[in-house]
Amino acid sequence: MPVICIDFGTSSIRAAVKNEDSNPVPLAIASESTIDNASIPSYITLSASGGHIFFGNSALTEALTNGGSGATFEPSPKAWFFTTNVAMLDKKSFGHHEFTRFELIAALVSFAGQRASDAAKKTLGPAKNMSFRITHPIWPNEIALQVSRKYEVLLALLNCGAGSGLKAKMTARSLRTWCDKILEPVINSKLSKSIPDPEEPIAAAIQLIGTPKANLRELHLVVDVGAGTSDLGLFLNVLPANGENRKLASLCAPRSIFLAGDHLDDTLMREVETHSPNASAISLADFRNNIRKNKERLFADNKIKIPGSRAILKLADFEILPAIQDMGDALEQAVKEMVRGSLITEGSGAHQLDKISVVYAGGGGELGFVRERVYKALKQYLPRVVVTEAPIKTPRNFGVDATLPRMAVALGGTCPKDLWPKGKVKASRYPFVG
């Protein structure tokens, strides 16, 4: 049975599909004419009148067109998961109808799931049955239980085809009907107590290091710098002596840092406002969209001309800003703690390691200062170990215009569950690992 995986990211939603006898394939889920047709922006916009709700690229277009007229633009609805249950379920009035934040998220993800299902049928041909998976981030313990329940609902919606009928532009009335007839029965149903799908850094590890042959002495550090969080995982490709299939071992619990791409955007926005006070007078959507484009240009060209000003911002000056240094310090410290806790222990056999490869996922992994901080942290605790960046190969049938590191989570989430790690590797079975 083909498996479709949805990666619900803070800035974008991506999807991939895998048949039993094929490699994972990215799905072109954006029907609009976009540069990256493999992703749908995780945006929601509410019209000024409250009569319409927009998703994805349509949400951005509406916000850019009518943001000054009172349209409400939500650039990162996934961040709502970090709020309390009360805030998530608090009803807001839009025109003559009310919606909770979770209802809007559920509609956005279901809409993307329907796009993914349609794209999968074009890629693989008609299929009788398709199952969905949805990867989930690493949540703090204090909110993990309340978030896991909501992810169970999202997964159930995807697998029951709830996205049928949802469009990029919905009237508030039709969306209210969908919530009452489709979403509410799923919420009220008895679901399992745990999420069966992998955490995002594990999915990235499966795709990027789960397939090629690896030296048993070579460990892999996955660094997934997304928009909302930076997720880290330390993994080992295990080739059992008895000739069984390869398995992926997690040497410690993946961890998350709440400093990532949005943090960079906010810092750049404040820096732009310093040189161009009138910049924030434009709509949030326009400002945020310009900032993200300028951020990519800044890291590609090492400098940018600040919009609405004659000032030039150099990358070297940007990277020494206190807020950026804080992000780098947090990332560096997390890598040190992960390596120290997993390897620098009695009987771990760390002295036998000769190489550790770093694989980057997410857009932030393309940034030079991120890579420099990771390298610095690794060399402090493993000074004699060779640190390399693992090669990222484009899979066959890569038929969409997308950067593979940004697709890694969606691609890895489609892989067989027997690759997913069950926890720490026992030293008795693999003597060189603690």
QUINOR-V634483 format. One record per run of one state. SS is the DSSP state (H for helix, E for strand, C for the rest). FROM is the first residue (numbers start at 1). LEN is the number of residues. If there is no record, write none. Layout:
SS_FROM_LEN / SS_FROM_LEN
//
This chain:
C_1_1 / E_2_7 / C_9_3 / E_12_7 / C_19_6 / E_25_2 / C_27_12 / E_39_3 / C_42_2 / E_44_3 / C_47_5 / E_52_4 / C_56_1 / H_57_13 / C_70_2 / E_72_3 / C_75_2 / H_77_6 / C_83_2 / H_85_5 / C_90_2 / E_92_3 / C_95_2 / E_97_3 / C_100_1 / H_101_24 / C_125_5 / E_130_5 / C_135_1 / E_136_1 / C_137_4 / H_141_19 / C_160_9 / E_169_3 / H_172_17 / C_189_10 / E_199_1 / H_200_10 / C_210_8 / E_218_8 / C_226_4 / E_230_9 / C_239_8 / E_247_4 / C_251_4 / E_255_3 / C_258_3 / H_261_15 / C_276_1 / H_277_5 / C_282_2 / H_284_18 / C_302_1 / E_303_3 / C_306_6 / E_312_3 / H_315_5 / C_320_2 / H_322_22 / C_344_6 / H_350_3 / C_353_2 / E_355_7 / C_362_1 / H_363_4 / C_367_1 / H_368_14 / C_382_4 / E_386_4 / C_390_14 / H_404_9 / C_413_4 / H_417_3 / C_420_15
//
